Amino acid sequence: MWNRIDRTYLFLALGQFFLFSYSENFCAKVKQESVILKLNSVYTDGIAKNFLCNSKGF
């Protein structure tokens, strides 16, 4: 039978593994969302600039 210390170490080891896996996936997701937001911002800024430049001619 496992004693209490063995179970505690196993729990801590598994907890660290899952925490690392979660944080790694979370960071990747945040970076992906950040890139998408930046691309959308650049795209939107480009549309706004083009609109303003084109509207000045009228």
Secondary structure, 3 states (H helix, E strand, C coil): CCCHHHHHHHHHHHHHHHHHHHHHHHHHHHHHHHHHHHHHHHHHHHHHHHHHHHHHCC
